[in-house]
């Protein structure tokens, strides 16, 4: 277990710093331990992973030595809020790369499951908005075995936890 220490604050500088720190942690961990490395990231941490993938996926370590588990990912391709960044520029979705990714969202998490799959968001906008502050911050009871597969696309498996 190697925590990636970065500012984790509002602003694009935080994500940029996180990408640098993640690259350092991956490089160091593979150098010392050899792998495979599993990166677990939540919320802004998932955004850091998304940016890391955009910058390093083509030149990073071999796919068998690195995989990702993302929870509460606002950049999730299926259901993520995908709003503008802190600098008001649009943010990209988490790219599909050669790395295995398990992307987990909870129902009513208005950041990672804005469309409220498998239900419908219509008429429950307040519950989804409120879920950005309550559901989104609590993934403690989430287990892969308790999830259902929403879709598998490329090397990414999108899971939903009720």
Number of C-alpha atoms within 10 A of each C-alpha: 8 8 10 18 11 18 13 16 10 11 12 15 15 17 24 17 16 24 24 14 18 21 18 12 18 20 15 12 16 15 10 8 9 11 14 14 18 15 21 17 19 20 19 20 25 25 26 26 28 25 21 22 20 16 13 14 18 12 8 17 15 13 13 12 15 19 18 18 18 22 25 29 31 29 23 27 18 22 20 22 20 20 15 11 13 13 10 9 9 11 18 17 20 26 17 17 15 18 21 18 24 18 26 28 32 24 21 27 30 29 28 30 29 25 21 24 18 13 9 11 17 10 8 12 16 12 16 24 16 15 22 19 13 14 20 25 13 13 16 6 7 16 10 12 7 11 16 14 13 15 12 13 10 12 14 20 16 22 21 23 21 13
